[in-house]
Amino acid sequence: MHLAADPPACTVPASGGSSTHKIINGGAEKLIFKIKSSNNTDYRISPVYGFIDPAGCRDIIITRNSGPPKEDKIVIHFGAAPADATDAQAAFPSIAVGGTLTIPISATA
């Protein structure tokens, strides 16, 4: 089970902006994920929950509200998706998390 991000880090203006990243499933099984942020006041992540097909990818958007420059991160928790799952948010609590991927975020002046 392997998940990667492209680009692997995020830089956004402290005045606000967004950045799009691909999360890439490097494995042969369907993955389910949940994204957590170290700063829910300044950042919005879309989507928070989702699935990624084997050898597939999914775009995520990191949007920053205006605020003071600061270092933050998002952490993507992931694991094997249940075979019959159709709602990632409902299914995620039932899985065993198989790994995490961290994307560091820099908000620059």
C-alpha positions, 0 to 999 in steps of 0.5 A: 500500500503506497500513496504519494503526492505531486507536488509533495509540498504546498506553498500558498500566499498568506493573503489567501489562495489555493493549490491543487495536488494529485494523490497517487495510489502506487498500489494494486488495491483500492484505497480510502482516505481522510485528510486532516489539517493542522490549521482548520482556521486558515485552510479548507481541504477538498475533498476530505474523504475519498477513494483512489482506484488501484494505480489511480490518482485523485486531485485535492485542493488546498485553499488558504484564507487570509492570515499571518504567514505560518508553517502548517501541514495536512496529513492524509490517513489511508487504508484498503477500501472495503469492497462494498463501500460507496460512501468514503466518509461513512466507511472510513471509521471501519478500516484499519489505517495502513499509512499516512502521507504528510504534505507540508504547507508554507504560507508566505508573505 
